Amino acid sequence: MKTAILGAMAAILIASPAHAAGVQDFTLHNNLNAAITHVYVSESDNPKWENDVLGKDVLENGDSWDIKFTGYGDAVCKFDIKIKTQDDAEWIVEGVNLCEMQDIKFSMEGGKVVFEKN
């Protein structure tokens, strides 16, 4: 009986639209009033940062950047995002659910970086 219930639950999770291919991909919109020079995205449980997803590019204020993911299972949703700006400021936004947010705007509020669905 327990096996049948677990199997049914697994089938529901696999069929769920929230767990479609490329679920962690997102578009980052820069509304910080400063150019972003580095963006690091790492699974929230990982104490180390992954590579800079901008590479040699700079994301100017008002611009956006499509960020594509590989190497994560569809059920991995919580990520931390570290942003460095042209004036060497560094900001960390924790616990972003990339399974639910594919279009994210970063802006300044009260002296810190905040994010919202764009």
Jmol script that loads the backbone (N, CA, C; Angstrom):
load data "model"
ATOM      1  N   MET A   1       0.826  -1.193   0.000  1.00  0.00           N
ATOM      2  CA  MET A   1       0.000   0.000   0.000  1.00  0.00           C
ATOM      3  C   MET A   1       0.869   1.256   0.000  1.00  0.00           C
ATOM      4  N   LYS A   2       1.903   1.274   0.874  1.00  0.00           N
ATOM      5  CA  LYS A   2       2.795   2.431   0.958  1.00  0.00           C
ATOM      6  C   LYS A   2       3.489   2.678  -0.378  1.00  0.00           C
ATOM      7  N   THR A   3       3.926   1.621  -1.060  1.00  0.00           N
ATOM      8  CA  THR A   3       4.600   1.746  -2.350  1.00  0.00           C
ATOM      9  C   THR A   3       3.668   2.352  -3.389  1.00  0.00           C
ATOM     10  N   ALA A   4       2.400   1.946  -3.394  1.00  0.00           N
ATOM     11  CA  ALA A   4       1.436   2.479  -4.357  1.00  0.00           C
ATOM     12  C   ALA A   4       1.210   3.971  -4.127  1.00  0.00           C
ATOM     13  N   ILE A   5       1.130   4.378  -2.876  1.00  0.00           N
ATOM     14  CA  ILE A   5       0.936   5.795  -2.572  1.00  0.00           C
ATOM     15  C   ILE A   5       2.141   6.608  -3.007  1.00  0.00           C
ATOM     16  N   LEU A   6       3.349   6.123  -2.702  1.00  0.00           N
ATOM     17  CA  LEU A   6       4.554   6.834  -3.119  1.00  0.00           C
ATOM     18  C   LEU A   6       4.653   6.918  -4.629  1.00  0.00           C
ATOM     19  N   GLY A   7       4.290   5.837  -5.325  1.00  0.00           N
ATOM     20  CA  GLY A   7       4.311   5.836  -6.787  1.00  0.00           C
ATOM     21  C   GLY A   7       3.346   6.846  -7.359  1.00  0.00           C
ATOM     22  N   ALA A   8       2.155   6.947  -6.774  1.00  0.00           N
ATOM     23  CA  ALA A   8       1.160   7.916  -7.229  1.00  0.00           C
ATOM     24  C   ALA A   8       1.645   9.339  -6.988  1.00  0.00           C
ATOM     25  N   MET A   9       2.278   9.574  -5.837  1.00  0.00           N
ATOM     26  CA  MET A   9       2.804  10.904  -5.533  1.00  0.00           C
ATOM     27  C   MET A   9       3.896  11.281  -6.516  1.00  0.00           C
ATOM     28  N   ALA A  10       4.784  10.341  -6.845  1.00  0.00           N
ATOM     29  CA  ALA A  10       5.859  10.604  -7.803  1.00  0.00           C
ATOM     30  C   ALA A  10       5.285  10.931  -9.178  1.00  0.00           C
ATOM     31  N   ALA A  11       4.238  10.229  -9.596  1.00  0.00           N
ATOM     32  CA  ALA A  11       3.618  10.495 -10.891  1.00  0.00           C
ATOM     33  C   ALA A  11       3.017  11.895 -10.925  1.00  0.00           C
ATOM     34  N   ILE A  12       2.425  12.335  -9.832  1.00  0.00           N
ATOM     35  CA  ILE A  12       1.854  13.680  -9.763  1.00  0.00           C
ATOM     36  C   ILE A  12       2.950  14.731  -9.886  1.00  0.00           C
ATOM     37  N   LEU A  13       4.069  14.541  -9.170  1.00  0.00           N
ATOM     38  CA  LEU A  13       5.171  15.498  -9.233  1.00  0.00           C
ATOM     39  C   LEU A  13       5.771  15.584 -10.622  1.00  0.00           C
ATOM     40  N   ILE A  14       5.927  14.445 -11.272  1.00  0.00           N
ATOM     41  CA  ILE A  14       6.517  14.428 -12.611  1.00  0.00           C
ATOM     42  C   ILE A  14       5.592  15.112 -13.609  1.00  0.00           C
ATOM     43  N   ALA A  15       4.280  14.941 -13.465  1.00  0.00           N
ATOM     44  CA  ALA A  15       3.325  15.520 -14.400  1.00  0.00           C
ATOM     45  C   ALA A  15       3.052  16.993 -14.122  1.00  0.00           C
ATOM     46  N   SER A  16       3.483  17.496 -12.998  1.00  0.00           N
ATOM     47  CA  SER A  16       3.196  18.871 -12.598  1.00  0.00           C
ATOM     48  C   SER A  16       3.864  19.870 -13.534  1.00  0.00           C
ATOM     49  N   PRO A  17       3.136  20.883 -14.024  1.00  0.00           N
ATOM     50  CA  PRO A  17       3.735  21.876 -14.915  1.00  0.00           C
ATOM     51  C   PRO A  17       4.858  22.656 -14.258  1.00  0.00           C
ATOM     52  N   ALA A  18       4.887  22.772 -12.935  1.00  0.00           N
ATOM     53  CA  ALA A  18       5.938  23.519 -12.246  1.00  0.00           C
ATOM     54  C   ALA A  18       7.285  22.830 -12.354  1.00  0.00           C
ATOM     55  N   HIS A  19       7.289  21.572 -12.787  1.00  0.00           N
ATOM     56  CA  HIS A  19       8.544  20.837 -12.880  1.00  0.00           C
ATOM     57  C   HIS A  19       8.885  20.510 -14.329  1.00  0.00           C
ATOM     58  N   ALA A  20       8.571  21.409 -15.238  1.00  0.00           N
ATOM     59  CA  ALA A  20       8.870  21.214 -16.654  1.00  0.00           C
ATOM     60  C   ALA A  20      10.356  21.443 -16.914  1.00  0.00           C
ATOM     61  N   ALA A  21      10.807  21.029 -18.095  1.00  0.00           N
ATOM     62  CA  ALA A  21      12.214  21.189 -18.460  1.00  0.00           C
ATOM     63  C   ALA A  21      12.606  22.664 -18.432  1.00  0.00           C
ATOM     64  N   GLY A  22      13.809  22.957 -17.976  1.00  0.00           N
ATOM     65  CA  GLY A  22      14.302  24.327 -17.921  1.00  0.00           C
ATOM     66  C   GLY A  22      13.623  25.172 -16.864  1.00  0.00           C
ATOM     67  N   VAL A  23      13.119  24.529 -15.838  1.00  0.00           N
ATOM     68  CA  VAL A  23      12.311  25.210 -14.831  1.00  0.00           C
ATOM     69  C   VAL A  23      13.082  26.313 -14.095  1.00  0.00           C
ATOM     70  N   GLN A  24      14.395  26.219 -13.988  1.00  0.00           N
ATOM     71  CA  GLN A  24      15.167  27.232 -13.261  1.00  0.00           C
ATOM     72  C   GLN A  24      15.607  28.399 -14.139  1.00  0.00           C
ATOM     73  N   ASP A  25      15.432  28.314 -15.438  1.00  0.00           N
ATOM     74  CA  ASP A  25      15.811  29.418 -16.324  1.00  0.00           C
ATOM     75  C   ASP A  25      15.027  30.671 -15.947  1.00  0.00           C
ATOM     76  N   PHE A  26      15.687  31.816 -16.012  1.00  0.00           N
ATOM     77  CA  PHE A  26      14.976  33.055 -15.707  1.00  0.00           C
ATOM     78  C   PHE A  26      15.614  34.236 -16.422  1.00  0.00           C
ATOM     79  N   THR A  27      14.855  35.314 -16.500  1.00  0.00           N
ATOM     80  CA  THR A  27      15.341  36.572 -17.053  1.00  0.00           C
ATOM     81  C   THR A  27      15.539  37.533 -15.903  1.00  0.00           C
ATOM     82  N   LEU A  28      16.737  38.084 -15.783  1.00  0.00           N
ATOM     83  CA  LEU A  28      17.069  39.043 -14.735  1.00  0.00           C
ATOM     84  C   LEU A  28      16.959  40.444 -15.319  1.00  0.00           C
ATOM     85  N   HIS A  29      16.175  41.294 -14.680  1.00  0.00           N
ATOM     86  CA  HIS A  29      16.010  42.691 -15.090  1.00  0.00           C
ATOM     87  C   HIS A  29      16.741  43.574 -14.081  1.00  0.00           C
ATOM     88  N   ASN A  30      17.635  44.407 -14.568  1.00  0.00           N
ATOM     89  CA  ASN A  30      18.420  45.278 -13.708  1.00  0.00           C
ATOM     90  C   ASN A  30      17.717  46.627 -13.542  1.00  0.00           C
ATOM     91  N   ASN A  31      17.256  46.886 -12.325  1.00  0.00           N
ATOM     92  CA  ASN A  31      16.656  48.170 -11.995  1.00  0.00           C
ATOM     93  C   ASN A  31      17.361  48.750 -10.764  1.00  0.00           C
ATOM     94  N   LEU A  32      18.684  48.543 -10.680  1.00  0.00           N
ATOM     95  CA  LEU A  32      19.471  48.943  -9.508  1.00  0.00           C
ATOM     96  C   LEU A  32      20.050  50.351  -9.612  1.00  0.00           C
ATOM     97  N   ASN A  33      19.886  51.011 -10.750  1.00  0.00           N
ATOM     98  CA  ASN A  33      20.520  52.308 -11.006  1.00  0.00           C
ATOM     99  C   ASN A  33      22.039  52.198 -11.001  1.00  0.00           C
ATOM    100  N   ALA A  34      22.550  51.021 -11.311  1.00  0.00           N
ATOM    101  CA  ALA A  34      23.989  50.766 -11.448  1.00  0.00           C
ATOM    102  C   ALA A  34      24.164  49.570 -12.373  1.00  0.00           C
ATOM    103  N   ALA A  35      25.274  49.546 -13.091  1.00  0.00           N
ATOM    104  CA  ALA A  35      25.572  48.410 -13.953  1.00  0.00           C
ATOM    105  C   ALA A  35      25.953  47.202 -13.103  1.00  0.00           C
ATOM    106  N   ILE A  36      25.448  46.025 -13.488  1.00  0.00           N
ATOM    107  CA  ILE A  36      25.812  44.780 -12.821  1.00  0.00           C
ATOM    108  C   ILE A  36      26.965  44.157 -13.594  1.00  0.00           C
ATOM    109  N   THR A  37      28.058  43.857 -12.890  1.00  0.00           N
ATOM    110  CA  THR A  37      29.241  43.292 -13.544  1.00  0.00           C
ATOM    111  C   THR A  37      29.369  41.786 -13.342  1.00  0.00           C
ATOM    112  N   HIS A  38      28.771  41.259 -12.278  1.00  0.00           N
ATOM    113  CA  HIS A  38      28.852  39.826 -11.988  1.00  0.00           C
ATOM    114  C   HIS A  38      27.530  39.341 -11.395  1.00  0.00           C
ATOM    115  N   VAL A  39      27.110  38.154 -11.805  1.00  0.00           N
ATOM    116  CA  VAL A  39      25.938  37.499 -11.214  1.00  0.00           C
ATOM    117  C   VAL A  39      26.309  36.046 -10.975  1.00  0.00           C
ATOM    118  N   TYR A  40      26.206  35.629  -9.724  1.00  0.00           N
ATOM    119  CA  TYR A  40      26.481  34.255  -9.337  1.00  0.00           C
ATOM    120  C   TYR A  40      25.183  33.645  -8.827  1.00  0.00           C
ATOM    121  N   VAL A  41      24.864  32.449  -9.288  1.00  0.00           N
ATOM    122  CA  VAL A  41      23.658  31.759  -8.856  1.00  0.00           C
ATOM    123  C   VAL A  41      24.071  30.394  -8.344  1.00  0.00           C
ATOM    124  N   SER A  42      23.615  30.068  -7.142  1.00  0.00           N
ATOM    125  CA  SER A  42      23.972  28.787  -6.547  1.00  0.00           C
ATOM    126  C   SER A  42      22.776  28.248  -5.778  1.00  0.00           C
ATOM    127  N   GLU A  43      22.634  26.935  -5.788  1.00  0.00           N
ATOM    128  CA  GLU A  43      21.572  26.301  -5.018  1.00  0.00           C
ATOM    129  C   GLU A  43      21.696  26.750  -3.560  1.00  0.00           C
ATOM    130  N   SER A  44      20.582  27.070  -2.925  1.00  0.00           N
ATOM    131  CA  SER A  44      20.599  27.622  -1.567  1.00  0.00           C
ATOM    132  C   SER A  44      21.338  26.734  -0.567  1.00  0.00           C
ATOM    133  N   ASP A  45      21.317  25.430  -0.754  1.00  0.00           N
ATOM    134  CA  ASP A  45      21.994  24.501   0.157  1.00  0.00           C
ATOM    135  C   ASP A  45      23.497  24.428  -0.075  1.00  0.00           C
ATOM    136  N   ASN A  46      23.989  25.037  -1.150  1.00  0.00           N
ATOM    137  CA  ASN A  46      25.405  24.960  -1.508  1.00  0.00           C
ATOM    138  C   ASN A  46      26.150  26.166  -0.929  1.00  0.00           C
ATOM    139  N   PRO A  47      27.166  25.931  -0.081  1.00  0.00           N
ATOM    140  CA  PRO A  47      27.904  27.065   0.501  1.00  0.00           C
ATOM    141  C   PRO A  47      28.846  27.757  -0.490  1.00  0.00           C
ATOM    142  N   LYS A  48      29.073  27.162  -1.658  1.00  0.00           N
ATOM    143  CA  LYS A  48      29.978  27.742  -2.662  1.00  0.00           C
ATOM    144  C   LYS A  48      29.169  28.362  -3.796  1.00  0.00           C
ATOM    145  N   TRP A  49      29.734  29.400  -4.394  1.00  0.00           N
ATOM    146  CA  TRP A  49      29.089  30.051  -5.528  1.00  0.00           C
ATOM    147  C   TRP A  49      29.509  29.384  -6.822  1.00  0.00           C
ATOM    148  N   GLU A  50      28.586  29.302  -7.771  1.00  0.00           N
ATOM    149  CA  GLU A  50      28.897  28.801  -9.113  1.00  0.00           C
ATOM    150  C   GLU A  50      29.599  29.915  -9.893  1.00  0.00           C
ATOM    151  N   ASN A  51      29.922  29.648 -11.156  1.00  0.00           N
ATOM    152  CA  ASN A  51      30.600  30.637 -11.999  1.00  0.00           C
ATOM    153  C   ASN A  51      29.712  31.844 -12.288  1.00  0.00           C
ATOM    154  N   ASP A  52      30.337  32.953 -12.622  1.00  0.00           N
ATOM    155  CA  ASP A  52      29.638  34.173 -13.004  1.00  0.00           C
ATOM    156  C   ASP A  52      28.852  33.908 -14.293  1.00  0.00           C
ATOM    157  N   VAL A  53      27.513  34.093 -14.250  1.00  0.00           N
ATOM    158  CA  VAL A  53      26.698  33.800 -15.421  1.00  0.00           C
ATOM    159  C   VAL A  53      26.750  34.899 -16.478  1.00  0.00           C
ATOM    160  N   LEU A  54      27.276  36.068 -16.124  1.00  0.00           N
ATOM    161  CA  LEU A  54      27.424  37.139 -17.111  1.00  0.00           C
ATOM    162  C   LEU A  54      28.720  37.006 -17.903  1.00  0.00           C
ATOM    163  N   GLY A  55      29.672  36.272 -17.365  1.00  0.00           N
ATOM    164  CA  GLY A  55      30.958  36.148 -18.040  1.00  0.00           C
ATOM    165  C   GLY A  55      31.642  37.493 -18.135  1.00  0.00           C
ATOM    166  N   LYS A  56      32.008  37.910 -19.335  1.00  0.00           N
ATOM    167  CA  LYS A  56      32.681  39.195 -19.531  1.00  0.00           C
ATOM    168  C   LYS A  56      31.688  40.326 -19.796  1.00  0.00           C
ATOM    169  N   ASP A  57      30.406  40.008 -19.856  1.00  0.00           N
ATOM    170  CA  ASP A  57      29.397  41.021 -20.156  1.00  0.00           C
ATOM    171  C   ASP A  57      29.044  41.847 -18.923  1.00  0.00           C
ATOM    172  N   VAL A  58      28.430  42.987 -19.163  1.00  0.00           N
ATOM    173  CA  VAL A  58      27.940  43.881 -18.113  1.00  0.00           C
ATOM    174  C   VAL A  58      26.463  44.112 -18.397  1.00  0.00           C
ATOM    175  N   LEU A  59      25.657  44.060 -17.346  1.00  0.00           N
ATOM    176  CA  LEU A  59      24.221  44.287 -17.479  1.00  0.00           C
ATOM    177  C   LEU A  59      23.918  45.712 -17.020  1.00  0.00           C
ATOM    178  N   GLU A  60      23.710  46.591 -17.980  1.00  0.00           N
ATOM    179  CA  GLU A  60      23.461  48.000 -17.681  1.00  0.00           C
ATOM    180  C   GLU A  60      22.105  48.175 -17.002  1.00  0.00           C
ATOM    181  N   ASN A  61      21.951  49.269 -16.267  1.00  0.00           N
ATOM    182  CA  ASN A  61      20.667  49.581 -15.646  1.00  0.00           C
ATOM    183  C   ASN A  61      19.585  49.660 -16.719  1.00  0.00           C
ATOM    184  N   GLY A  62      18.453  49.025 -16.466  1.00  0.00           N
ATOM    185  CA  GLY A  62      17.353  49.011 -17.422  1.00  0.00           C
ATOM    186  C   GLY A  62      17.392  47.857 -18.398  1.00  0.00           C
ATOM    187  N   ASP A  63      18.509  47.126 -18.455  1.00  0.00           N
ATOM    188  CA  ASP A  63      18.636  45.991 -19.368  1.00  0.00           C
ATOM    189  C   ASP A  63      18.256  44.692 -18.668  1.00  0.00           C
ATOM    190  N   SER A  64      18.120  43.647 -19.463  1.00  0.00           N
ATOM    191  CA  SER A  64      17.808  42.322 -18.916  1.00  0.00           C
ATOM    192  C   SER A  64      18.730  41.273 -19.520  1.00  0.00           C
ATOM    193  N   TRP A  65      18.795  40.114 -18.861  1.00  0.00           N
ATOM    194  CA  TRP A  65      19.686  39.040 -19.273  1.00  0.00           C
ATOM    195  C   TRP A  65      18.992  37.710 -19.043  1.00  0.00           C
ATOM    196  N   ASP A  66      18.975  36.846 -20.050  1.00  0.00           N
ATOM    197  CA  ASP A  66      18.399  35.508 -19.916  1.00  0.00           C
ATOM    198  C   ASP A  66      19.442  34.567 -19.331  1.00  0.00           C
ATOM    199  N   ILE A  67      19.101  33.916 -18.237  1.00  0.00           N
ATOM    200  CA  ILE A  67      20.011  32.996 -17.554  1.00  0.00           C
ATOM    201  C   ILE A  67      19.471  31.582 -17.704  1.00  0.00           C
ATOM    202  N   LYS A  68      20.279  30.702 -18.300  1.00  0.00           N
ATOM    203  CA  LYS A  68      19.885  29.311 -18.570  1.00  0.00           C
ATOM    204  C   LYS A  68      20.628  28.369 -17.633  1.00  0.00           C
ATOM    205  N   PHE A  69      19.947  27.324 -17.184  1.00  0.00           N
ATOM    206  CA  PHE A  69      20.516  26.375 -16.236  1.00  0.00           C
ATOM    207  C   PHE A  69      20.686  24.994 -16.846  1.00  0.00           C
ATOM    208  N   THR A  70      21.722  24.303 -16.401  1.00  0.00           N
ATOM    209  CA  THR A  70      21.904  22.887 -16.676  1.00  0.00           C
ATOM    210  C   THR A  70      22.474  22.252 -15.416  1.00  0.00           C
ATOM    211  N   GLY A  71      22.280  20.970 -15.285  1.00  0.00           N
ATOM    212  CA  GLY A  71      22.907  20.245 -14.181  1.00  0.00           C
ATOM    213  C   GLY A  71      22.097  20.166 -12.906  1.00  0.00           C
ATOM    214  N   TYR A  72      20.892  20.708 -12.892  1.00  0.00           N
ATOM    215  CA  TYR A  72      20.042  20.633 -11.705  1.00  0.00           C
ATOM    216  C   TYR A  72      18.796  19.831 -12.033  1.00  0.00           C
ATOM    217  N   GLY A  73      18.339  19.031 -11.077  1.00  0.00           N
ATOM    218  CA  GLY A  73      17.091  18.311 -11.250  1.00  0.00           C
ATOM    219  C   GLY A  73      15.917  19.276 -11.230  1.00  0.00           C
ATOM    220  N   ASP A  74      14.810  18.856 -11.811  1.00  0.00           N
ATOM    221  CA  ASP A  74      13.634  19.717 -11.915  1.00  0.00           C
ATOM    222  C   ASP A  74      13.045  20.103 -10.559  1.00  0.00           C
ATOM    223  N   ALA A  75      13.328  19.324  -9.521  1.00  0.00           N
ATOM    224  CA  ALA A  75      12.775  19.617  -8.194  1.00  0.00           C
ATOM    225  C   ALA A  75      13.643  20.587  -7.393  1.00  0.00           C
ATOM    226  N   VAL A  76      14.810  20.983  -7.933  1.00  0.00           N
ATOM    227  CA  VAL A  76      15.686  21.936  -7.250  1.00  0.00           C
ATOM    228  C   VAL A  76      15.183  23.330  -7.590  1.00  0.00           C
ATOM    229  N   CYS A  77      14.674  24.042  -6.570  1.00  0.00           N
ATOM    230  CA  CYS A  77      14.004  25.319  -6.830  1.00  0.00           C
ATOM    231  C   CYS A  77      14.614  26.508  -6.103  1.00  0.00           C
ATOM    232  N   LYS A  78      15.141  26.328  -4.923  1.00  0.00           N
ATOM    233  CA  LYS A  78      15.620  27.448  -4.105  1.00  0.00           C
ATOM    234  C   LYS A  78      17.080  27.769  -4.433  1.00  0.00           C
ATOM    235  N   PHE A  79      17.313  29.012  -4.846  1.00  0.00           N
ATOM    236  CA  PHE A  79      18.651  29.458  -5.212  1.00  0.00           C
ATOM    237  C   PHE A  79      18.960  30.791  -4.539  1.00  0.00           C
ATOM    238  N   ASP A  80      20.246  31.013  -4.304  1.00  0.00           N
ATOM    239  CA  ASP A  80      20.741  32.300  -3.824  1.00  0.00           C
ATOM    240  C   ASP A  80      21.422  32.978  -5.007  1.00  0.00           C
ATOM    241  N   ILE A  81      21.290  34.285  -5.088  1.00  0.00           N
ATOM    242  CA  ILE A  81      21.863  35.046  -6.199  1.00  0.00           C
ATOM    243  C   ILE A  81      22.736  36.154  -5.618  1.00  0.00           C
ATOM    244  N   LYS A  82      24.002  36.175  -6.048  1.00  0.00           N
ATOM    245  CA  LYS A  82      24.937  37.228  -5.623  1.00  0.00           C
ATOM    246  C   LYS A  82      25.178  38.148  -6.808  1.00  0.00           C
ATOM    247  N   ILE A  83      25.033  39.445  -6.555  1.00  0.00           N
ATOM    248  CA  ILE A  83      25.187  40.461  -7.591  1.00  0.00           C
ATOM    249  C   ILE A  83      26.311  41.402  -7.184  1.00  0.00           C
ATOM    250  N   LYS A  84      27.206  41.681  -8.130  1.00  0.00           N
ATOM    251  CA  LYS A  84      28.233  42.709  -7.927  1.00  0.00           C
ATOM    252  C   LYS A  84      27.985  43.808  -8.938  1.00  0.00           C
ATOM    253  N   THR A  85      28.068  45.048  -8.462  1.00  0.00           N
ATOM    254  CA  THR A  85      27.827  46.185  -9.346  1.00  0.00           C
ATOM    255  C   THR A  85      29.133  46.874  -9.719  1.00  0.00           C
ATOM    256  N   GLN A  86      29.035  47.779 -10.671  1.00  0.00           N
ATOM    257  CA  GLN A  86      30.192  48.479 -11.214  1.00  0.00           C
ATOM    258  C   GLN A  86      30.955  49.252 -10.141  1.00  0.00           C
ATOM    259  N   ASP A  87      30.279  49.693  -9.087  1.00  0.00           N
ATOM    260  CA  ASP A  87      30.944  50.435  -8.010  1.00  0.00           C
ATOM    261  C   ASP A  87      31.457  49.510  -6.900  1.00  0.00           C
ATOM    262  N   ASP A  88      31.605  48.213  -7.197  1.00  0.00           N
ATOM    263  CA  ASP A  88      32.129  47.181  -6.295  1.00  0.00           C
ATOM    264  C   ASP A  88      31.219  46.844  -5.123  1.00  0.00           C
ATOM    265  N   ALA A  89      29.961  47.269  -5.169  1.00  0.00           N
ATOM    266  CA  ALA A  89      29.005  46.839  -4.145  1.00  0.00           C
ATOM    267  C   ALA A  89      28.633  45.381  -4.425  1.00  0.00           C
ATOM    268  N   GLU A  90      28.357  44.638  -3.379  1.00  0.00           N
ATOM    269  CA  GLU A  90      28.015  43.222  -3.503  1.00  0.00           C
ATOM    270  C   GLU A  90      26.728  42.963  -2.715  1.00  0.00           C
ATOM    271  N   TRP A  91      25.794  42.282  -3.347  1.00  0.00           N
ATOM    272  CA  TRP A  91      24.499  42.004  -2.739  1.00  0.00           C
ATOM    273  C   TRP A  91      24.170  40.528  -2.879  1.00  0.00           C
ATOM    274  N   ILE A  92      23.594  39.941  -1.853  1.00  0.00           N
ATOM    275  CA  ILE A  92      23.154  38.547  -1.908  1.00  0.00           C
ATOM    276  C   ILE A  92      21.660  38.508  -1.621  1.00  0.00           C
ATOM    277  N   VAL A  93      20.936  37.887  -2.523  1.00  0.00           N
ATOM    278  CA  VAL A  93      19.500  37.676  -2.365  1.00  0.00           C
ATOM    279  C   VAL A  93      19.322  36.170  -2.156  1.00  0.00           C
ATOM    280  N   GLU A  94      18.740  35.792  -1.037  1.00  0.00           N
ATOM    281  CA  GLU A  94      18.658  34.376  -0.667  1.00  0.00           C
ATOM    282  C   GLU A  94      17.258  33.807  -0.888  1.00  0.00           C
ATOM    283  N   GLY A  95      17.235  32.500  -1.194  1.00  0.00           N
ATOM    284  CA  GLY A  95      15.990  31.755  -1.239  1.00  0.00           C
ATOM    285  C   GLY A  95      15.040  32.111  -2.365  1.00  0.00           C
ATOM    286  N   VAL A  96      15.564  32.437  -3.538  1.00  0.00           N
ATOM    287  CA  VAL A  96      14.711  32.756  -4.677  1.00  0.00           C
ATOM    288  C   VAL A  96      14.193  31.439  -5.262  1.00  0.00           C
ATOM    289  N   ASN A  97      12.886  31.305  -5.364  1.00  0.00           N
ATOM    290  CA  ASN A  97      12.283  30.090  -5.908  1.00  0.00           C
ATOM    291  C   ASN A  97      12.209  30.218  -7.429  1.00  0.00           C
ATOM    292  N   LEU A  98      13.199  29.641  -8.111  1.00  0.00           N
ATOM    293  CA  LEU A  98      13.279  29.758  -9.565  1.00  0.00           C
ATOM    294  C   LEU A  98      12.319  28.830 -10.287  1.00  0.00           C
ATOM    295  N   CYS A  99      11.639  27.946  -9.556  1.00  0.00           N
ATOM    296  CA  CYS A  99      10.594  27.127 -10.177  1.00  0.00           C
ATOM    297  C   CYS A  99       9.318  27.946 -10.366  1.00  0.00           C
ATOM    298  N   GLU A 100       9.184  29.020  -9.594  1.00  0.00           N
ATOM    299  CA  GLU A 100       7.980  29.844  -9.656  1.00  0.00           C
ATOM    300  C   GLU A 100       8.215  31.211 -10.293  1.00  0.00           C
ATOM    301  N   MET A 101       9.465  31.637 -10.378  1.00  0.00           N
ATOM    302  CA  MET A 101       9.765  32.970 -10.916  1.00  0.00           C
ATOM    303  C   MET A 101      10.704  32.849 -12.112  1.00  0.00           C
ATOM    304  N   GLN A 102      10.221  33.189 -13.288  1.00  0.00           N
ATOM    305  CA  GLN A 102      11.060  33.126 -14.486  1.00  0.00           C
ATOM    306  C   GLN A 102      11.385  34.500 -15.049  1.00  0.00           C
ATOM    307  N   ASP A 103      10.865  35.547 -14.438  1.00  0.00           N
ATOM    308  CA  ASP A 103      11.067  36.905 -14.911  1.00  0.00           C
ATOM    309  C   ASP A 103      11.209  37.786 -13.668  1.00  0.00           C
ATOM    310  N   ILE A 104      12.456  38.095 -13.284  1.00  0.00           N
ATOM    311  CA  ILE A 104      12.732  38.706 -11.984  1.00  0.00           C
ATOM    312  C   ILE A 104      13.367  40.078 -12.163  1.00  0.00           C
ATOM    313  N   LYS A 105      12.829  41.062 -11.439  1.00  0.00           N
ATOM    314  CA  LYS A 105      13.388  42.418 -11.463  1.00  0.00           C
ATOM    315  C   LYS A 105      14.084  42.676 -10.134  1.00  0.00           C
ATOM    316  N   PHE A 106      15.348  43.094 -10.206  1.00  0.00           N
ATOM    317  CA  PHE A 106      16.115  43.477  -9.024  1.00  0.00           C
ATOM    318  C   PHE A 106      16.158  44.994  -8.945  1.00  0.00           C
ATOM    319  N   SER A 107      15.858  45.532  -7.764  1.00  0.00           N
ATOM    320  CA  SER A 107      15.903  46.973  -7.562  1.00  0.00           C
ATOM    321  C   SER A 107      16.375  47.265  -6.139  1.00  0.00           C
ATOM    322  N   MET A 108      16.627  48.537  -5.855  1.00  0.00           N
ATOM    323  CA  MET A 108      17.062  48.966  -4.529  1.00  0.00           C
ATOM    324  C   MET A 108      15.860  49.447  -3.731  1.00  0.00           C
ATOM    325  N   GLU A 109      15.827  49.039  -2.466  1.00  0.00           N
ATOM    326  CA  GLU A 109      14.766  49.493  -1.571  1.00  0.00           C
ATOM    327  C   GLU A 109      15.334  49.549  -0.160  1.00  0.00           C
ATOM    328  N   GLY A 110      15.322  50.716   0.432  1.00  0.00           N
ATOM    329  CA  GLY A 110      15.820  50.854   1.801  1.00  0.00           C
ATOM    330  C   GLY A 110      17.279  50.467   1.946  1.00  0.00           C
ATOM    331  N   GLY A 111      18.084  50.739   0.946  1.00  0.00           N
ATOM    332  CA  GLY A 111      19.520  50.448   1.032  1.00  0.00           C
ATOM    333  C   GLY A 111      19.905  48.994   0.795  1.00  0.00           C
ATOM    334  N   LYS A 112      18.969  48.189   0.293  1.00  0.00           N
ATOM    335  CA  LYS A 112      19.311  46.799  -0.017  1.00  0.00           C
ATOM    336  C   LYS A 112      18.634  46.381  -1.324  1.00  0.00           C
ATOM    337  N   VAL A 113      19.151  45.314  -1.912  1.00  0.00           N
ATOM    338  CA  VAL A 113      18.595  44.801  -3.150  1.00  0.00           C
ATOM    339  C   VAL A 113      17.389  43.934  -2.826  1.00  0.00           C
ATOM    340  N   VAL A 114      16.307  44.164  -3.544  1.00  0.00           N
ATOM    341  CA  VAL A 114      15.104  43.360  -3.424  1.00  0.00           C
ATOM    342  C   VAL A 114      14.739  42.832  -4.803  1.00  0.00           C
ATOM    343  N   PHE A 115      13.921  41.793  -4.828  1.00  0.00           N
ATOM    344  CA  PHE A 115      13.494  41.243  -6.100  1.00  0.00           C
ATOM    345  C   PHE A 115      11.991  41.059  -6.105  1.00  0.00           C
ATOM    346  N   GLU A 116      11.447  41.065  -7.323  1.00  0.00           N
ATOM    347  CA  GLU A 116      10.020  40.824  -7.501  1.00  0.00           C
ATOM    348  C   GLU A 116       9.792  40.283  -8.902  1.00  0.00           C
ATOM    349  N   LYS A 117       8.630  39.654  -9.088  1.00  0.00           N
ATOM    350  CA  LYS A 117       8.271  39.208 -10.434  1.00  0.00           C
ATOM    351  C   LYS A 117       8.119  40.429 -11.311  1.00  0.00           C
ATOM    352  N   ASN A 118       8.654  40.353 -12.503  1.00  0.00           N
ATOM    353  CA  ASN A 118       8.557  41.483 -13.427  1.00  0.00           C
ATOM    354  C   ASN A 118       7.303  41.357 -14.269  1.00  0.00           C
TER     355      ASN A 118
END
end "model"
wireframe off; spacefill off
backbone 0.3
color backbone group
